[in-house]
Amino acid sequence: MFADYGQILVFMLFAIAFVAIAFFVALFLAPKKPSYSKESTYECGEDTEGETWVRFNVRYYVVALIFIIFDVEVVFLFPWAVVFKELGLFAFVEMAVFLIILILGFVYVLAKGDLQWDKPQPVIPELKRQIFKVDSN
């Protein structure tokens, strides 16, 4: 048992050593000629105007993550489809459950509105304080 884990440990040590050696060799052998054009922010070959640190809308990242999640999940369908006839009814039911969960997740994301780029801001009603006067007779 230790021999199996030992092989993994040796492989990891070689991988770390390879990366460290490549990093230090590049550090010493790479030419270092800093210039304005090398240190400037690249914007399609054009000089930038104004502040280059722009805050992106969070919805961009949410849509990208949702795309990656569903894209990776759909990749699981291809190996199943190749050997579909050999797997039998159990694999069909298992994939049907998988697809139902995937479709429910997609419907949830649609209902939540996370795939809409122009998501409207929620309207939060403000409560106005009313001062009541108490008549003392």
LOLUMTOR-140951 format. One record per atom (N, C-alpha, C): residue in one letter; x, y negated, z. Coordinates in pm, 1 decimal. Layout:
BEGIN
pt resn->A&east->X&north->Y&up->Z .
...
END
This chain:
BEGIN
pt resn->M&east->82.1&north->118.4&up->0.0 .
pt resn->M&east->0.0&north->0.0&up->0.0 .
pt resn->M&east->87.1&north->-125.7&up->0.0 .
pt resn->F&east->194.3&north->-125.1&up->80.0 .
pt resn->F&east->282.1&north->-240.4&up->84.4 .
pt resn->F&east->353.3&north->-261.0&up->-48.3 .
pt resn->A&east->380.0&north->-152.1&up->-118.5 .
pt resn->A&east->449.5&north->-162.8&up->-247.3 .
pt resn->A&east->364.5&north->-241.0&up->-347.0 .
pt resn->D&east->232.5&north->-220.8&up->-343.6 .
pt resn->D&east->145.1&north->-295.5&up->-434.1 .
pt resn->D&east->147.2&north->-444.0&up->-401.2 .
pt resn->Y&east->134.8&north->-477.1&up->-274.4 .
pt resn->Y&east->139.6&north->-616.9&up->-234.1 .
pt resn->Y&east->279.3&north->-674.9&up->-249.8 .
pt resn->G&east->379.7&north->-591.0&up->-235.1 .
pt resn->G&east->516.8&north->-635.1&up->-255.6 .
pt resn->G&east->541.5&north->-678.8&up->-399.4 .
pt resn->Q&east->482.7&north->-607.2&up->-492.8 .
pt resn->Q&east->495.7&north->-646.2&up->-633.2 .
pt resn->Q&east->431.0&north->-782.1&up->-657.3 .
pt resn->I&east->317.2&north->-804.7&up->-595.5 .
pt resn->I&east->249.7&north->-933.9&up->-609.7 .
pt resn->I&east->335.1&north->-1044.3&up->-548.1 .
pt resn->L&east->394.8&north->-1016.5&up->-431.3 .
pt resn->L&east->480.5&north->-1114.8&up->-365.7 .
pt resn->L&east->602.6&north->-1148.2&up->-451.2 .
pt resn->V&east->665.1&north->-1045.6&up->-508.3 .
pt resn->V&east->781.4&north->-1068.2&up->-594.6 .
pt resn->V&east->740.4&north->-1149.0&up->-717.0 .
pt resn->F&east->626.9&north->-1116.8&up->-775.6 .
pt resn->F&east->577.9&north->-1191.4&up->-891.4 .
pt resn->F&east->553.9&north->-1338.0&up->-855.8 .
pt resn->M&east->492.5&north->-1361.7&up->-740.0 .
pt resn->M&east->466.8&north->-1499.9&up->-698.8 .
pt resn->M&east->597.8&north->-1575.0&up->-673.1 .
pt resn->L&east->695.6&north->-1509.5&up->-612.9 .
pt resn->L&east->824.6&north->-1573.9&up->-588.3 .
pt resn->L&east->893.8&north->-1609.0&up->-719.2 .
pt resn->F&east->888.6&north->-1517.2&up->-817.9 .
pt resn->F&east->946.8&north->-1547.3&up->-948.6 .
pt resn->F&east->873.3&north->-1662.7&up->-1015.7 .
pt resn->A&east->742.2&north->-1667.8&up->-1003.1 .
pt resn->A&east->664.7&north->-1775.7&up->-1063.6 .
pt resn->A&east->700.1&north->-1910.2&up->-1000.7 .
pt resn->I&east->708.9&north->-1914.0&up->-868.9 .
pt resn->I&east->745.0&north->-2038.2&up->-799.8 .
pt resn->I&east->887.2&north->-2080.0&up->-835.9 .
pt resn->A&east->978.0&north->-1984.3&up->-840.5 .
pt resn->A&east->1116.7&north->-2015.6&up->-876.0 .
pt resn->A&east->1125.0&north->-2066.8&up->-1019.5 .
pt resn->F&east->1051.9&north->-2006.2&up->-1110.4 .
pt resn->F&east->1054.3&north->-2049.5&up->-1249.9 .
pt resn->F&east->1005.3&north->-2193.4&up->-1263.7 .
pt resn->V&east->895.9&north->-2225.6&up->-1195.4 .
pt resn->V&east->842.1&north->-2361.8&up->-1201.6 .
pt resn->V&east->940.1&north->-2460.4&up->-1138.5 .
pt resn->A&east->998.1&north->-2425.0&up->-1024.6 .
pt resn->A&east->1093.1&north->-2515.1&up->-957.3 .
pt resn->A&east->1216.7&north->-2537.2&up->-1042.7 .
pt resn->I&east->1269.9&north->-2431.9&up->-1102.1 .
pt resn->I&east->1388.9&north->-2446.0&up->-1186.2 .
pt resn->I&east->1357.5&north->-2531.2&up->-1308.6 .
pt resn->A&east->1243.3&north->-2506.4&up->-1373.1 .
pt resn->A&east->1205.3&north->-2586.0&up->-1490.6 .
pt resn->A&east->1186.4&north->-2732.7&up->-1452.1 .
pt resn->F&east->1128.8&north->-2758.2&up->-1336.7 .
pt resn->F&east->1108.6&north->-2896.0&up->-1292.1 .
pt resn->F&east->1241.5&north->-2967.5&up->-1270.2 .
pt resn->F&east->1334.5&north->-2903.2&up->-1200.4 .
pt resn->F&east->1462.5&north->-2967.5&up->-1171.8 .
pt resn->F&east->1549.3&north->-2981.6&up->-1296.4 .
pt resn->V&east->1543.5&north->-2885.3&up->-1387.0 .
pt resn->V&east->1618.5&north->-2898.5&up->-1512.2 .
pt resn->V&east->1564.6&north->-3015.8&up->-1592.1 .
pt resn->A&east->1433.6&north->-3029.7&up->-1600.0 .
pt resn->A&east->1373.7&north->-3143.1&up->-1670.7 .
pt resn->A&east->1406.4&north->-3274.0&up->-1600.5 .
pt resn->L&east->1413.0&north->-3271.4&up->-1469.3 .
pt resn->L&east->1443.7&north->-3392.5&up->-1393.3 .
pt resn->L&east->1584.2&north->-3443.1&up->-1424.7 .
pt resn->F&east->1678.1&north->-3351.4&up->-1442.0 .
pt resn->F&east->1816.5&north->-3391.9&up->-1466.9 .
pt resn->F&east->1846.9&north->-3412.4&up->-1614.9 .
pt resn->L&east->1783.3&north->-3337.7&up->-1703.5 .
pt resn->L&east->1818.3&north->-3345.1&up->-1845.3 .
pt resn->L&east->1729.9&north->-3438.3&up->-1927.6 .
pt resn->A&east->1612.0&north->-3470.9&up->-1878.0 .
pt resn->A&east->1520.4&north->-3554.6&up->-1955.4 .
pt resn->A&east->1575.2&north->-3697.1&up->-1966.5 .
pt resn->P&east->1562.7&north->-3758.0&up->-2085.4 .
pt resn->P&east->1611.1&north->-3896.3&up->-2098.2 .
pt resn->P&east->1522.3&north->-3991.3&up->-2017.9 .
pt resn->K&east->1588.2&north->-4089.6&up->-1957.8 .
pt resn->K&east->1515.3&north->-4187.6&up->-1876.3 .
pt resn->K&east->1539.8&north->-4325.4&up->-1934.0 .
pt resn->K&east->1448.3&north->-4369.6&up->-2018.7 .
pt resn->K&east->1456.9&north->-4502.8&up->-2077.7 .
pt resn->K&east->1323.8&north->-4573.3&up->-2057.1 .
pt resn->P&east->1299.1&north->-4623.2&up->-1935.4 .
pt resn->P&east->1170.4&north->-4688.5&up->-1912.6 .
pt resn->P&east->1158.8&north->-4816.5&up->-1994.9 .
pt resn->S&east->1038.4&north->-4840.3&up->-2045.1 .
pt resn->S&east->1011.9&north->-4962.5&up->-2120.6 .
pt resn->S&east->868.1&north->-5005.6&up->-2091.3 .
pt resn->Y&east->834.7&north->-5123.4&up->-2137.6 .
pt resn->Y&east->699.6&north->-5175.4&up->-2115.9 .
pt resn->Y&east->595.0&north->-5085.5&up->-2179.9 .
pt resn->S&east->622.1&north->-5038.8&up->-2302.0 .
pt resn->S&east->522.3&north->-4958.3&up->-2371.8 .
pt resn->S&east->504.1&north->-4821.7&up->-2306.9 .
pt resn->K&east->610.3&north->-4766.5&up->-2247.6 .
pt resn->K&east->596.9&north->-4636.6&up->-2181.4 .
pt resn->K&east->523.1&north->-4646.7&up->-2049.0 .
pt resn->E&east->535.1&north->-4759.2&up->-1980.8 .
pt resn->E&east->473.0&north->-4773.6&up->-1850.2 .
pt resn->E&east->335.8&north->-4839.4&up->-1854.5 .
pt resn->S&east->292.0&north->-4881.2&up->-1971.9 .
pt resn->S&east->161.5&north->-4945.7&up->-1982.2 .
pt resn->S&east->51.4&north->-4841.1&up->-1994.6 .
pt resn->T&east->-70.1&north->-4884.1&up->-1965.0 .
pt resn->T&east->-184.9&north->-4794.8&up->-1976.0 .
pt resn->T&east->-219.7&north->-4775.9&up->-2122.5 .
pt resn->Y&east->-238.3&north->-4650.9&up->-2162.4 .
pt resn->Y&east->-266.0&north->-4620.1&up->-2302.5 .
pt resn->Y&east->-415.6&north->-4628.8&up->-2329.3 .
pt resn->E&east->-453.3&north->-4713.3&up->-2424.1 .
pt resn->E&east->-594.0&north->-4728.4&up->-2463.6 .
pt resn->E&east->-602.5&north->-4716.7&up->-2614.6 .
pt resn->C&east->-589.0&north->-4598.2&up->-2667.6 .
pt resn->C&east->-601.0&north->-4574.2&up->-2811.6 .
pt resn->C&east->-502.2&north->-4658.2&up->-2891.8 .
pt resn->G&east->-384.1&north->-4680.6&up->-2840.7 .
pt resn->G&east->-282.8&north->-4754.0&up->-2912.3 .
pt resn->G&east->-297.0&north->-4904.7&up->-2904.6 .
pt resn->E&east->-390.9&north->-4953.1&up->-2829.5 .
pt resn->E&east->-415.2&north->-5096.7&up->-2817.6 .
pt resn->E&east->-375.5&north->-5143.9&up->-2678.2 .
pt resn->D&east->-334.3&north->-5269.5&up->-2669.2 .
pt resn->D&east->-307.9&north->-5327.4&up->-2538.1 .
pt resn->D&east->-439.7&north->-5346.7&up->-2464.2 .
pt resn->T&east->-438.0&north->-5319.0&up->-2337.2 .
pt resn->T&east->-560.7&north->-5331.5&up->-2258.7 .
pt resn->T&east->-588.2&north->-5477.2&up->-2226.7 .
pt resn->E&east->-714.0&north->-5505.1&up->-2209.5 .
pt resn->E&east->-755.8&north->-5639.1&up->-2169.9 .
pt resn->E&east->-826.9&north->-5629.3&up->-2036.4 .
pt resn->G&east->-785.8&north->-5709.2&up->-1942.4 .
pt resn->G&east->-849.8&north->-5707.9&up->-1812.1 .
pt resn->G&east->-798.5&north->-5594.8&up->-1726.1 .
pt resn->E&east->-877.7&north->-5562.2&up->-1626.8 .
pt resn->E&east->-842.9&north->-5458.5&up->-1530.1 .
pt resn->E&east->-852.3&north->-5320.5&up->-1595.5 .
pt resn->T&east->-749.3&north->-5238.8&up->-1576.6 .
pt resn->T&east->-750.0&north->-5105.2&up->-1636.8 .
pt resn->T&east->-810.4&north->-5000.0&up->-1545.0 .
pt resn->W&east->-826.7&north->-5030.6&up->-1419.6 .
pt resn->W&east->-888.4&north->-4937.0&up->-1327.1 .
pt resn->W&east->-1037.7&north->-4965.2&up->-1323.5 .
pt resn->V&east->-1110.7&north->-4891.9&up->-1405.0 .
pt resn->V&east->-1254.3&north->-4911.8&up->-1416.6 .
pt resn->V&east->-1323.7&north->-4797.6&up->-1343.7 .
pt resn->R&east->-1427.2&north->-4830.0&up->-1269.0 .
pt resn->R&east->-1503.4&north->-4725.8&up->-1200.1 .
pt resn->R&east->-1605.4&north->-4667.8&up->-1296.8 .
pt resn->F&east->-1598.4&north->-4537.7&up->-1314.8 .
pt resn->F&east->-1693.0&north->-4469.4&up->-1400.9 .
pt resn->F&east->-1818.3&north->-4436.9&up->-1323.4 .
pt resn->N&east->-1925.3&north->-4424.3&up->-1396.1 .
pt resn->N&east->-2051.7&north->-4386.7&up->-1335.3 .
pt resn->N&east->-2041.8&north->-4242.5&up->-1285.7 .
pt resn->V&east->-2090.2&north->-4215.6&up->-1167.6 .
pt resn->V&east->-2082.6&north->-4082.6&up->-1108.8 .
pt resn->V&east->-2163.4&north->-3981.9&up->-1190.8 .
pt resn->R&east->-2267.1&north->-4028.3&up->-1258.6 .
pt resn->R&east->-2349.8&north->-3936.7&up->-1338.6 .
pt resn->R&east->-2269.0&north->-3871.0&up->-1450.0 .
pt resn->Y&east->-2165.0&north->-3938.4&up->-1498.0 .
pt resn->Y&east->-2079.2&north->-3878.6&up->-1600.0 .
pt resn->Y&east->-2017.4&north->-3749.3&up->-1546.8 .
pt resn->Y&east->-1965.3&north->-3754.0&up->-1426.3 .
pt resn->Y&east->-1902.7&north->-3635.9&up->-1366.5 .
pt resn->Y&east->-2007.1&north->-3529.0&up->-1333.0 .
pt resn->V&east->-2124.5&north->-3570.7&up->-1288.7 .
pt resn->V&east->-2230.1&north->-3473.7&up->-1256.2 .
pt resn->V&east->-2272.2&north->-3398.6&up->-1380.8 .
pt resn->V&east->-2294.5&north->-3470.2&up->-1490.3 .
pt resn->V&east->-2333.8&north->-3404.7&up->-1615.0 .
pt resn->V&east->-2222.9&north->-3312.6&up->-1663.4 .
pt resn->A&east->-2097.9&north->-3355.6&up->-1651.9 .
pt resn->A&east->-1985.7&north->-3271.1&up->-1693.9 .
pt resn->A&east->-1977.4&north->-3144.4&up->-1610.3 .
pt resn->L&east->-1994.9&north->-3155.4&up->-1479.2 .
pt resn->L&east->-1990.4&north->-3036.8&up->-1392.7 .
pt resn->L&east->-2105.9&north->-2941.6&up->-1420.8 .
pt resn->I&east->-2224.2&north->-2997.3&up->-1442.7 .
pt resn->I&east->-2339.2&north->-2912.0&up->-1473.7 .
pt resn->I&east->-2316.4&north->-2839.6&up->-1605.3 .
pt resn->F&east->-2260.9&north->-2909.9&up->-1704.3 .
pt resn->F&east->-2230.0&north->-2845.8&up->-1832.2 .
pt resn->F&east->-2131.5&north->-2731.4&up->-1813.2 .
pt resn->I&east->-2026.0&north->-2754.7&up->-1736.1 .
pt resn->I&east->-1925.6&north->-2650.1&up->-1716.0 .
pt resn->I&east->-1986.9&north->-2530.3&up->-1644.0 .
pt resn->I&east->-2069.7&north->-2555.9&up->-1543.7 .
pt resn->I&east->-2131.9&north->-2445.1&up->-1469.8 .
pt resn->I&east->-2216.8&north->-2359.1&up->-1562.0 .
pt resn->F&east->-2305.2&north->-2422.1&up->-1639.7 .
pt resn->F&east->-2392.7&north->-2344.5&up->-1727.4 .
pt resn->F&east->-2315.4&north->-2283.1&up->-1842.9 .
pt resn->D&east->-2211.1&north->-2348.6&up->-1889.1 .
pt resn->D&east->-2130.6&north->-2294.5&up->-1996.7 .
pt resn->D&east->-2059.2&north->-2167.3&up->-1951.5 .
pt resn->V&east->-2002.5&north->-2170.0&up->-1832.0 .
pt resn->V&east->-1934.1&north->-2051.9&up->-1780.2 .
pt resn->V&east->-2033.2&north->-1938.9&up->-1755.5 .
pt resn->E&east->-2151.8&north->-1972.0&up->-1706.5 .
pt resn->E&east->-2251.5&north->-1868.4&up->-1681.6 .
pt resn->E&east->-2297.8&north->-1802.7&up->-1811.0 .
pt resn->V&east->-2311.9&north->-1878.3&up->-1916.3 .
pt resn->V&east->-2356.8&north->-1821.9&up->-2044.2 .
pt resn->V&east->-2249.7&north->-1731.3&up->-2103.8 .
pt resn->V&east->-2122.6&north->-1755.8&up->-2072.1 .
pt resn->V&east->-2015.2&north->-1670.4&up->-2122.8 .
pt resn->V&east->-2033.7&north->-1527.2&up->-2073.6 .
pt resn->F&east->-2096.4&north->-1507.4&up->-1957.5 .
pt resn->F&east->-2120.4&north->-1372.4&up->-1906.6 .
pt resn->F&east->-2218.7&north->-1294.2&up->-1993.6 .
pt resn->L&east->-2293.4&north->-1360.4&up->-2078.1 .
pt resn->L&east->-2389.0&north->-1291.3&up->-2164.5 .
pt resn->L&east->-2320.6&north->-1216.7&up->-2278.7 .
pt resn->F&east->-2208.4&north->-1263.8&up->-2327.1 .
pt resn->F&east->-2145.1&north->-1203.4&up->-2444.4 .
pt resn->F&east->-2094.8&north->-1061.1&up->-2420.5 .
pt resn->P&east->-2020.1&north->-1032.7&up->-2314.3 .
pt resn->P&east->-1978.1&north->-893.2&up->-2294.3 .
pt resn->P&east->-2097.0&north->-800.0&up->-2271.6 .
pt resn->W&east->-2199.6&north->-850.8&up->-2205.2 .
pt resn->W&east->-2319.2&north->-770.8&up->-2181.2 .
pt resn->W&east->-2389.0&north->-739.6&up->-2313.1 .
pt resn->A&east->-2396.9&north->-836.8&up->-2403.0 .
pt resn->A&east->-2465.3&north->-815.4&up->-2530.7 .
pt resn->A&east->-2390.1&north->-717.3&up->-2619.5 .
pt resn->V&east->-2258.4&north->-711.0&up->-2606.5 .
pt resn->V&east->-2179.5&north->-620.5&up->-2690.4 .
pt resn->V&east->-2207.5&north->-475.0&up->-2654.3 .
pt resn->V&east->-2222.4&north->-444.9&up->-2525.7 .
pt resn->V&east->-2243.4&north->-306.3&up->-2482.4 .
pt resn->V&east->-2384.8&north->-285.5&up->-2428.7 .
pt resn->F&east->-2479.5&north->-360.4&up->-2478.9 .
pt resn->F&east->-2616.4&north->-356.1&up->-2426.9 .
pt resn->F&east->-2677.7&north->-216.6&up->-2437.4 .
pt resn->K&east->-2662.8&north->-148.7&up->-2550.7 .
pt resn->K&east->-2725.9&north->-17.8&up->-2570.5 .
pt resn->K&east->-2666.6&north->89.4&up->-2479.8 .
pt resn->E&east->-2540.5&north->74.9&up->-2444.5 .
pt resn->E&east->-2475.3&north->175.6&up->-2360.7 .
pt resn->E&east->-2509.9&north->160.4&up->-2213.0 .
pt resn->L&east->-2555.6&north->43.2&up->-2170.6 .
pt resn->L&east->-2575.0&north->17.1&up->-2028.8 .
pt resn->L&east->-2708.7&north->67.0&up->-1974.9 .
pt resn->G&east->-2809.8&north->67.5&up->-2055.7 .
pt resn->G&east->-2937.4&north->119.9&up->-2011.1 .
pt resn->G&east->-3028.9&north->15.5&up->-1950.0 .
pt resn->L&east->-3137.6&north->66.0&up->-1890.0 .
pt resn->L&east->-3242.8&north->-20.0&up->-1836.4 .
pt resn->L&east->-3196.8&north->-98.8&up->-1713.5 .
pt resn->F&east->-3113.6&north->-39.4&up->-1629.5 .
pt resn->F&east->-3067.8&north->-108.9&up->-1509.3 .
pt resn->F&east->-2992.5&north->-237.5&up->-1544.4 .
pt resn->A&east->-2905.4&north->-228.2&up->-1644.5 .
pt resn->A&east->-2829.5&north->-347.1&up->-1685.4 .
pt resn->A&east->-2921.8&north->-451.6&up->-1746.7 .
pt resn->F&east->-3026.2&north->-406.0&up->-1815.7 .
pt resn->F&east->-3121.6&north->-501.5&up->-1872.9 .
pt resn->F&east->-3194.6&north->-577.3&up->-1762.1 .
pt resn->V&east->-3239.1&north->-505.2&up->-1659.8 .
pt resn->V&east->-3308.4&north->-569.9&up->-1547.9 .
pt resn->V&east->-3212.9&north->-663.2&up->-1473.6 .
pt resn->E&east->-3090.5&north->-618.8&up->-1456.2 .
pt resn->E&east->-2990.7&north->-701.8&up->-1387.7 .
pt resn->E&east->-2965.4&north->-831.2&up->-1465.2 .
pt resn->M&east->-2955.1&north->-821.6&up->-1597.0 .
pt resn->M&east->-2933.6&north->-941.9&up->-1677.5 .
pt resn->M&east->-3058.5&north->-1028.5&up->-1680.2 .
pt resn->A&east->-3176.5&north->-968.0&up->-1675.7 .
pt resn->A&east->-3299.7&north->-1047.0&up->-1670.4 .
pt resn->A&east->-3305.3&north->-1128.8&up->-1541.2 .
pt resn->V&east->-3266.6&north->-1067.5&up->-1430.5 .
pt resn->V&east->-3262.2&north->-1141.1&up->-1302.8 .
pt resn->V&east->-3158.9&north->-1254.0&up->-1310.8 .
pt resn->F&east->-3044.1&north->-1225.6&up->-1369.8 .
pt resn->F&east->-2940.5&north->-1327.4&up->-1387.0 .
pt resn->F&east->-2992.4&north->-1444.2&up->-1471.1 .
pt resn->L&east->-3060.4&north->-1414.3&up->-1580.1 .
pt resn->L&east->-3114.6&north->-1519.8&up->-1665.8 .
pt resn->L&east->-3224.9&north->-1598.5&up->-1596.1 .
pt resn->I&east->-3306.6&north->-1530.7&up->-1516.6 .
pt resn->I&east->-3411.6&north->-1601.8&up->-1442.7 .
pt resn->I&east->-3349.2&north->-1700.3&up->-1343.9 .
pt resn->I&east->-3245.7&north->-1656.5&up->-1272.6 .
pt resn->I&east->-3176.8&north->-1746.5&up->-1179.8 .
pt resn->I&east->-3114.1&north->-1862.7&up->-1256.1 .
pt resn->L&east->-3053.4&north->-1834.7&up->-1371.6 .
pt resn->L&east->-2992.0&north->-1939.4&up->-1452.0 .
pt resn->L&east->-3095.6&north->-2038.6&up->-1503.3 .
pt resn->I&east->-3209.1&north->-1989.1&up->-1548.4 .
pt resn->I&east->-3315.4&north->-2076.7&up->-1598.8 .
pt resn->I&east->-3375.6&north->-2158.2&up->-1484.8 .
pt resn->L&east->-3394.0&north->-2097.3&up->-1368.5 .
pt resn->L&east->-3444.4&north->-2172.3&up->-1253.1 .
pt resn->L&east->-3348.3&north->-2284.0&up->-1213.7 .
pt resn->G&east->-3219.3&north->-2256.8&up->-1218.6 .
pt resn->G&east->-3120.7&north->-2360.8&up->-1190.2 .
pt resn->G&east->-3126.9&north->-2473.6&up->-1291.3 .
pt resn->F&east->-3146.5&north->-2437.6&up->-1418.3 .
pt resn->F&east->-3157.1&north->-2539.5&up->-1522.9 .
pt resn->F&east->-3283.5&north->-2622.7&up->-1505.8 .
pt resn->V&east->-3394.2&north->-2558.3&up->-1472.9 .
pt resn->V&east->-3519.5&north->-2631.2&up->-1450.0 .
pt resn->V&east->-3505.2&north->-2722.8&up->-1328.4 .
pt resn->Y&east->-3437.7&north->-2676.6&up->-1225.1 .
pt resn->Y&east->-3414.8&north->-2759.8&up->-1106.5 .
pt resn->Y&east->-3334.8&north->-2884.9&up->-1141.9 .
pt resn->V&east->-3228.9&north->-2865.8&up->-1222.1 .
pt resn->V&east->-3145.8&north->-2979.7&up->-1262.1 .
pt resn->V&east->-3226.9&north->-3076.1&up->-1347.7 .
pt resn->L&east->-3310.0&north->-3022.0&up->-1437.3 .
pt resn->L&east->-3395.3&north->-3108.5&up->-1518.7 .
pt resn->L&east->-3496.1&north->-3183.7&up->-1432.3 .
pt resn->A&east->-3560.1&north->-3113.1&up->-1338.8 .
pt resn->A&east->-3661.2&north->-3176.7&up->-1253.8 .
pt resn->A&east->-3598.9&north->-3283.2&up->-1163.3 .
pt resn->K&east->-3476.9&north->-3258.6&up->-1119.5 .
pt resn->K&east->-3409.3&north->-3355.4&up->-1033.8 .
pt resn->K&east->-3366.7&north->-3478.8&up->-1113.2 .
pt resn->G&east->-3357.0&north->-3464.6&up->-1245.9 .
pt resn->G&east->-3320.7&north->-3576.9&up->-1331.9 .
pt resn->G&east->-3171.4&north->-3598.1&up->-1344.4 .
pt resn->D&east->-3091.7&north->-3495.7&up->-1314.3 .
pt resn->D&east->-2946.9&north->-3512.4&up->-1320.2 .
pt resn->D&east->-2891.9&north->-3511.0&up->-1462.1 .
pt resn->L&east->-2969.8&north->-3468.3&up->-1560.0 .
pt resn->L&east->-2922.3&north->-3469.1&up->-1697.3 .
pt resn->L&east->-2959.9&north->-3597.0&up->-1771.2 .
pt resn->Q&east->-3031.9&north->-3685.5&up->-1706.6 .
pt resn->Q&east->-3066.8&north->-3812.9&up->-1768.2 .
pt resn->Q&east->-2954.0&north->-3911.1&up->-1741.7 .
pt resn->W&east->-2907.1&north->-3973.7&up->-1846.4 .
pt resn->W&east->-2797.8&north->-4068.3&up->-1829.2 .
pt resn->W&east->-2846.4&north->-4197.2&up->-1765.0 .
pt resn->D&east->-2963.3&north->-4244.1&up->-1806.7 .
pt resn->D&east->-3019.2&north->-4367.2&up->-1750.9 .
pt resn->D&east->-3116.9&north->-4332.2&up->-1640.4 .
pt resn->K&east->-3063.9&north->-4282.1&up->-1532.7 .
pt resn->K&east->-3147.8&north->-4242.2&up->-1420.9 .
pt resn->K&east->-3195.4&north->-4367.7&up->-1348.7 .
pt resn->P&east->-3326.8&north->-4385.2&up->-1338.1 .
pt resn->P&east->-3375.4&north->-4506.9&up->-1271.8 .
pt resn->P&east->-3341.0&north->-4506.3&up->-1123.3 .
pt resn->Q&east->-3315.9&north->-4623.4&up->-1072.6 .
pt resn->Q&east->-3287.2&north->-4637.1&up->-930.7 .
pt resn->Q&east->-3417.0&north->-4622.9&up->-851.3 .
pt resn->P&east->-3413.8&north->-4553.6&up->-740.5 .
pt resn->P&east->-3535.7&north->-4538.7&up->-660.9 .
pt resn->P&east->-3578.2&north->-4671.7&up->-599.6 .
pt resn->V&east->-3707.5&north->-4692.0&up->-597.8 .
pt resn->V&east->-3761.2&north->-4813.4&up->-537.5 .
pt resn->V&east->-3790.2&north->-4783.9&up->-392.1 .
pt resn->I&east->-3721.4&north->-4853.9&up->-304.4 .
pt resn->I&east->-3739.1&north->-4833.4&up->-161.0 .
pt resn->I&east->-3820.7&north->-4950.9&up->-108.4 .
pt resn->P&east->-3940.1&north->-4922.8&up->-59.9 .
pt resn->P&east->-4023.1&north->-5033.8&up->-11.4 .
pt resn->P&east->-3964.2&north->-5092.2&up->117.1 .
pt resn->E&east->-3976.3&north->-5222.4&up->127.9 .
pt resn->E&east->-3927.8&north->-5289.3&up->247.3 .
pt resn->E&east->-4044.8&north->-5314.4&up->341.7 .
pt resn->L&east->-4023.6&north->-5289.4&up->465.9 .
pt resn->L&east->-4125.8&north->-5315.4&up->566.0 .
pt resn->L&east->-4105.1&north->-5455.4&up->620.8 .
pt resn->K&east->-4207.9&north->-5534.3&up->613.1 .
pt resn->K&east->-4199.5&north->-5669.5&up->666.1 .
pt resn->K&east->-4252.5&north->-5669.2&up->808.1 .
pt resn->R&east->-4180.5&north->-5735.2&up->892.9 .
pt resn->R&east->-4223.1&north->-5741.5&up->1032.6 .
pt resn->R&east->-4335.5&north->-5843.1&up->1046.4 .
pt resn->Q&east->-4434.0&north->-5802.8&up->1116.8 .
pt resn->Q&east->-4546.1&north->-5895.0&up->1144.3 .
pt resn->Q&east->-4545.7&north->-5926.6&up->1292.9 .
pt resn->I&east->-4554.6&north->-6050.9&up->1321.8 .
pt resn->I&east->-4557.9&north->-6092.4&up->1462.2 .
pt resn->I&east->-4702.4&north->-6115.3&up->1499.8 .
pt resn->F&east->-4744.4&north->-6042.0&up->1599.9 .
pt resn->F&east->-4882.4&north->-6055.2&up->1647.9 .
pt resn->F&east->-4885.7&north->-6149.7&up->1766.9 .
pt resn->K&east->-4977.4&north->-6238.5&up->1762.0 .
pt resn->K&east->-4994.0&north->-6328.2&up->1874.7 .
pt resn->K&east->-5101.0&north->-6269.5&up->1967.2 .
pt resn->V&east->-5070.5&north->-6269.0&up->2092.9 .
pt resn->V&east->-5163.5&north->-6216.2&up->2191.0 .
pt resn->V&east->-5231.0&north->-6334.7&up->2256.9 .
pt resn->D&east->-5362.2&north->-6338.4&up->2248.9 .
pt resn->D&east->-5437.6&north->-6445.2&up->2314.0 .
pt resn->D&east->-5451.7&north->-6412.7&up->2461.5 .
pt resn->S&east->-5406.8&north->-6500.6&up->2542.7 .
pt resn->S&east->-5423.8&north->-6480.5&up->2686.2 .
pt resn->S&east->-5528.8&north->-6580.0&up->2736.0 .
pt resn->N&east->-5640.4&north->-6532.1&up->2779.8 .
pt resn->N&east->-5750.2&north->-6616.7&up->2828.1 .
pt resn->N&east->-5752.6&north->-6621.1&up->2977.6 .
END
